[in-house]
């Protein structure tokens, strides 16, 4: 979430290698899955929906260019390295090769759009190649606007769609939210809150432009406070000068972000020290793990059945989301057990990347699954000098096991991966419409159909509606039979036109119950009804973060959280060769 001043390099003896900065002839990537955190956006506390800033758009565009150099075309060894995926269209975007998934939120959709502009820059027929639809019958060449802008298919899921859970599994997940909120009733939370009471009170409430009340300056809102001040630090010259140069605030900005790191870790992660083995506070990491395993599984199955013209697999899969799922998955993969720097909030423009690859002289997709490997890498944002991908061992593996054979990866990832919709609905006790009536179904992850794919499946929400209609139809038949055979009849009970007591509760209304005021001819007011003292609500990333101030106090386990900056320092280490026999 936040960029920081560089810290002294820390030695990581357990790390193996930075990604190769030159094209490795023995390394053959066949597919890649990346979860990318949004570029910089406006603060969560503001009333209007968050939007991608110009800085955030440039972060995403630059990252898209770097991914292009690595997987598609070009040679930029100082960035993410060069490991092209064979068969990727080099210049003209082929939406059948790339899946882009995000949530139906303006700043996330904009992040995906800016990234794709860098991945596939404008390229028209005037450049020699382009969309054949640009050639008219009279011989005229017609490029798309903006010098051949290329339009990517971006799957933007609303909270009412099943695919939303793969980008943010905590959305519409009450049980996950409940487990996250347990931090607020833990002794550690109260200790940290009390220890930093005076620190938060020393902050200037005017920095928040009326979007935060003075009594909300406390550790309970560490994430909101840090989120707002990170934006102000980057865009408000007066606040930047105060936090950077005023001796009275020396170290304040770093401490604000450190405390936000700590709170975020207990909300989204902390699976290594959590009191239960359900890890439901990290539900976002579980669903993301499910998306990764199923994406690669579909790709492998498609490669082994290349004659299937209705394939749903993609060589490059890109998810765009927020920090919650990233922190959860990093925790589930036990990276924090090796180093606490992974207990920090990943910066804007950071990415976690999984690559499915083979090694050796043969560049073809291997027929033996034992010849397939998976590598996990982390990219620490675009704001740092060292912008390489860095490979890390996961799930308790040692330094020599950064790369895992595909069957081993699948076996080790399965316990943390939540792949089926019924499992998520049952675990979350979710009220989502698409969870109605699917308890007995065994739906697993299905990639969205794009382009000309002909394979069709009944969406869970549609199946739920169909099931409801069938249920009503069956119930109607029973009632009809009862009326025909049993003589049951229905009649209307007459009521007085107006209750003696009045009000929307009628005769059931008590003296203490307020009437419901309806505006404009009795129409109910739109929007969410607010309660309390009229203070501005605090909406964090994902719906679970809408928590009441009165909920509770206290929290967690362990203490200090360090920064991703120390992890970034590893990227400057000399590149070591790493091959499999």
N, C-alpha and C positions, 0 to 999 in steps of 0.2 A: 504494500500500500504506500509505503513511504521511502523516499530515497534519503540516504544519509551521507555524512562526510565519511571519507574512507578511514578505516581503522587499520591498525598495524596488522600486517600479514600474520596469519596464524597457521602453524604447521598442521596438516591433516595427514597423519601417517596411514590412515585407513583408506584414503582416497586413492584411486588407481590412476586415472588418466583424464586429461582434457580431451575433448573430441579432436580427432585428427584435423589439422588446419589445412592439409592438402588432400587431394583426392587419393584415397587408398585403393589401389587396384584389387586388393584382396577383400575389401568390404563392400558388400552388395546389398543396399537397402531395397526392400521390396514394398514396404508400406510404413507409414508413420502416423502416429496419433499425437496431437498436441492439444493441451488445455492451456489457453492463453488468458492471462488476466487483462482486463480492460485497460485502455490508455487512461490518462488522467481525466477525471470528470469533475463536475461541480459537486459541492458537499451534499451529504445526505440530509442534513438538517433543514435545508431550504425547502420552502413550500412547493416549488415547481419541480417536475421530474428532473432527475439528473441528466445532464447532457455532456457529451464528449467535448473537451476543450480543444483549442487549436494545438496546444502542446500534446494533448493525448492523441489527436489525430496523426500528428507527425511521428509520435512514438510507434503507433500501429503501422503506419506506412513504412517506416524504417525497418521494423521487424518483418513486415511482409517482404521487403527487398532482400533481407538476410535469409529468410526461408527460401526465397526464389533461388538465391545463389547456391544454397545447400542442396535442394532437392530437384530443381527444375533446369536452370540454365545459368551461365555466368561463372565467374571465378573471383570470389572475394574471400581468400583464405584467412584474413584477419578478423572475420566476423564469426559465422557459425560453421565454417568449414565448407568443403565441397564434397558431397556424397549424393550424386544425382540418382533419382529413382528412374530406372529404365522404363521407357515408354511414355513418360509424361510429355504432354504437348509443350514444346519449348516457348512458343510465342502466343498462340491463340488459346484462350481459355476453353477447356473442355469440361463442362459441368458434370459429365459422367465420370470424371476422374477424381473429383474433390467433393467431399461433404463438408458443408459449413453449418454448424449448429449453434444456436444461442437462445437466449430468452427474448421475449417480446418487450424489451426495455430499450428506450431510445439510445442510451449511451453504449449499450452492448451491440445493438445492430449497427450503429455508426462505427464502432471499433472494428467489427467484421468487415464493413465496407472499406474502411481506410486500409486495413491489412491487405485485402484482396487487390486494391489498387497498386500496392507495392509488389504483390505476388505476380500479378499479371497486369502490367502497365498498358496504357492505350496502345492499340496496334491495329491499324486499319488496312484495307486493301491497297491503299496507296503505298504501303510499305512492302508490298509484294505478296502478302497473304492476308487472309481475313475471312469474315463470314460470307459464305456464298450468297446469302440473301441480299448483300449489298450490291450485287451486280444486277442491273435492270435489263429488261428485254432490248432496249435501244442501245445497249452498250455502255450506258452511264454507270460510273462507279460511285456508290453512295456509302460513305463511312458512317459509323455511329457518331453521335455528338462527342464533343471534347476530344477530337482527333482520334476517334476510334476507341472510346471508352468501352471496357469489357464488363458485362453485367454478370455477376456471380449469383447463383442460386443460394440464398441464405435462408435456412430453416429457422424461423423465429417462433419458438413455442410459447404460448400463453400458459398461465398457471392452470388452465383447464385442460391442457394436453398432456398425455403421459410422458412424452419426451422431455418435458421440463425437468423431470426428476433427475435426469442424467447431467444436467448443467448445474442444478441446485437441488440436491436431494432433501434439504431441510424445508423447502417450500411446501406448504400444506402437509407438514409432518408433525402433528402434535406431540407424539412420543419422543421424537428427536428433540423438539423444542423443550420438552419437559426435562430431559436429561441434561440439556445444555444449561437450563435455568438452575439446576441443582448447584451450580457454582455459586449462585447468589445466596445460598443458605449453608455455606461452608465456612468454617472458621478462617481458612486462609483468605477468603475474600474479605471478611471483616477486618482481619489484621492489615491487609494491604490498604483497604479503604481508610482505616483509622490512621495508619502511618503516613498517608499522603493527603490527609484532610487539609492541612495548612498549605500544602503545595498547590492544590487545586484552587483554594480560596485566593491565592496570590495572583492568579491569572486575571487579566482584564476582561470583564464580561462584554465590553464594547467590541472586542475582537470578533464576537460572534454575531454582530449586526442585528441584535434583537431576536435571534433564532434559538437562543439558549438562556434560560432564566439563571439568575445568580445562584440560587440554591441547587441548581443542577450541576454546578462546577464541583464534581466529585468523581471518584474512581468508578462509580457505577456506570458512568457515561464516558469512560476512557476512550472507547472506539469512536464515538461521535465527536468528542473534543479533538482528538488527534486528526480525524478525517477533515474537520473544518479548518484546523490550523495548518495542515499541510497545504491546503488550497491557498489560504491567506499568505503563507510563507512564500509561495511561488508567484502570487499575483498582486499582493498588496505591499508596496515598497515601504510604507511606514511600519507595518507589522514586521516585515522582514528585517528592517534595520534594528528595530527594538530587540527582537529575539536573537539576532546575530551579533549585535554590537553593544547593547546595553548591559553593563556589568551586573545590574540588578537581576537580569534574567539569564545570566550565564548558565548554560547547561539545561535550561528549561525545555527547549524544543526537543532535545534528545530524550529527556526523561518522559515527556508527554508521549512520545512514540514508543518508548520502552514499556511503559505501563499499558499502552494499547496492545502491544505485542503479547503481553502477559494475559490480558483479558481475552483476546482473540484465541489464544492457545487453549484456554480452559473452556471456551464456548464451542470451538470447532474441532479440537483435537484432544490432546491429553489422554490418548488411549493407553499409553504405557503405564500410567499411574492411576487410572480411573478405578473407582471402588467396585464397579460391576464389570462383567465380561460382555455386556451387550454392545457397548461402544456406540449407542444410538445417537450420542451427541455428534458423532462423526458420520452420520448417515449420508451426508453429501459425498464423502470419500468412498463409501461403499457403492453408491450408485455410479459414480464416476469409474471406479474399478470395474464394475459390470459392463459399462460402455466400452472400456478398453478391451477386455477379454472377448466380448462378443464381436467387436469390430474386427479384431484380428482373426477370430474363429471364422467369421463369414468370409474374410479375404482368403484364408487358407482353403476353406471348402470350395470357394469359387475357382481358385487356381487348380485344384484337383479335379474340377468339373468344368473345364474351360468351354465346353460346348453349350452351356446353359446361357441362353441369350437374355434371360431375365435376372441376371445377377444383381445383387444389391451391395456389392463391395466396392471400396474406393481405395486407391493407393495412398491418398492423403486425406486425413480426417482432422478437421480443425474445430475445436470447441472454444467459445468465448464466454467467460463468466467472471465471477468475482473471487475474492480471496477465500471464501468459506470452504468451497470444495477442495481447493488446493491444499489448505492447511490440514483438512481432514485426511486427505489421501497421503500426504507426507507423514502424518502421524501413524496411520494404519500400516504404512510401509516401514515403520520403526526407524526412520532416518534420524529422528531426534535422539535415539539411544546412542548413536555414534557421536553426534554433536548437537548441542543445544541451539546452535545458530538456526537450525531448522524449526525452531519454535517462534520464529518471527513472521510478521506479515510480509508476504512476497510483494515486491514493488510493482508499480504500474508497468505494464508491458513485459512482465516476466512470463515464463512458460515452463511447463513440465512436458517432456517429450519422451515417447516410447517408440522405438524403431524395431521393426521386424526385418531381420537381415540374414544373409548367409555369407560364408567366407570361402576363400579358395579361388581357383582359376575359373571355375564354371560360374558364369553370370546368370544362368537360368534359375528359375524358381525350383528349389529341390523337391524331389518326390518323397524323400524320407523326412518326416517331421523332426528327426534327431539332428538333421543338418540345418534346421532353422534356429535362430537365436533372437533374443529380445534384450534390448539395452534401454535403461532409463537414464535420462539426462535432465539437467536443470539449467535454465537460462535466466540469469539474474537481472532482467530488465535491460532497457536500451540506454540507460543513463550512465552506465559505467564504461570505463575504458576497455576492460576485458569483456568482450561480448560473445565469447565462445560458449558452446554447450559443454557442460562438464558432466561426465558419467559418474554415477554413484552406485555402490552396491545397496540392495534393498532387502527387506524381510530378513534381516539378521545375517546376511551373507558376509563373508570376509572380503578383504581387498582384492583377491584374485577372482572374485565371482561377480564382477560388474555386469558381465554378459551371462545370460541364462538360456539354456536350451528351451525351445518353445514348449515341449511337454512339461518340463520342470516348472517353467514360469506359470503355465496354466494351472498346474497342480498347486503351486504355492499361493497363487493369486485367488484361487477359488474361495478359500475361507473368508476373505475380506470383500469379495465381489458380490453385489446384490444384482442379479440379472433379471429376475422375473417381476412382472408387475404385481401379481397377487402377493408375493413376498413383501414387497415394499408397502403395499396397501395395508396388509395385516400388521406388519411391524410398526408402521406409523399410526395405525388406526386413523387413516386419512379420511377426511370428509369430501375429498375430491369426487366430482361427478363420475370420472372415469374409473373410480374404484367400486362403484355400485354394482352389485350382482356379479362380481368376478371371483369371489372367494374360491369357487371350485374350478376355476380355469387355470391353465398353466401357461399363460402367455410369457414369452421371453422377449428380449430386446430385438426389435426389428428396425433396421435403418429406414429413414424416410425415403419414399420412392421419389425420384427426381427424373427429369428428362423423359425418355421414351420407355422407361421400364414398364413392363406389362403385368408384373406380379402384383396382385392385389390381395390385401388382407382386410378383414373387417376391423376397423379401429375399435379399441376398447370402449370409447365413449358411445360409438354407434351401437356396439353390441349391448351395452348397458341399456340404452334406450329401447332397442328391440326387445330385450328381456323384460323391461318394464311393461311394454305394450302387450306382450304375450301374457304376462301375469294378469294384467287388467282384463284381457279378453277371457282368460280361464275363469277369473272371479265372476265376470259377467254371466258366463254360462251357468255357474253354480247358483247365482241369484235367480236367474231365469227358471232353472229347474225347481228351485225352492218355491217360487211364486206359482208355478204351474201345478206342481204335485202337492205341495204343503199348504197352499192357500195363503201364503204370506203376502201382505199388501203394505204399501207405504203411503203415508198421508202427511200433509204439511201441518205443523203445529203453529197456530196463530199467536203472534206476540203483539204487544202494544207497540205502536209506532215509535214511542219515545219512552225511555226509562225514566222513572220518577227521580232517580238520582242524577241522571245525565252522565256525560263523559263517555270515553271510548270503552270503558269496562262495563257500562250499564249498571245493572243492579248489583254486580259483583264488586263495584268500585268502593274502596274504603275512603274515609275522609282524608287519609294521608296520601292517597294516590293522585298524582297530577294528571290533568287532562292532556290528551295528545292534540297539540295544535297543528292543524293542517293548513298549508298555504295554498292559495289559488284554487278555489273550487274543490277543496278536499284532497288534492294530490299530495302524496307523501314527498317530503323533501329528498332530493338526490344526495348521494354521498354518504359518508360514514358519520354517524351521530357521535358527537364528542361529549364526554362526561368529565367532571372534575372542575378544576379551577380555571379552565380556559387557557392554560399554558399550551404552548405549541407541542404537538406530539413528536416523538422521536422514532423515525422509521429507519432502521438499519437495512443492510443488504439482506434480502429474503424476508418472508413474512414472519418467520419465527422471532425476528428481532423486535417486533412490536410488543414490548413488554411493559407492564404497568409499573410505575415508580414504587407503588406500595407492595410489590410482590415479595420482596425479602432482602436479605443481606447475606454477606459472607461467602466464602468460596474455597476452593480447590486443594491444592497440593503444592509442592515445590515452588520456588520463587523466581529468581531473575531470568529474564529472557534476553538473549542477545540478538544480533542483527544478521541479515543475509549478506551484509558487506563482507564479513569474514569468509563466507563461502565463495563470494565472488573473487577473492584474492587468489583462490586456487587456480583460476583460469589462466593466470600468468605463468604457471609452472611449465617447464619444458614438456613437450609432447613426447609420450612414450609409445612405442609400438605395442600393439596388443592383438594377437592373432590366435586362432584356434586351429589345432591340428585335426 
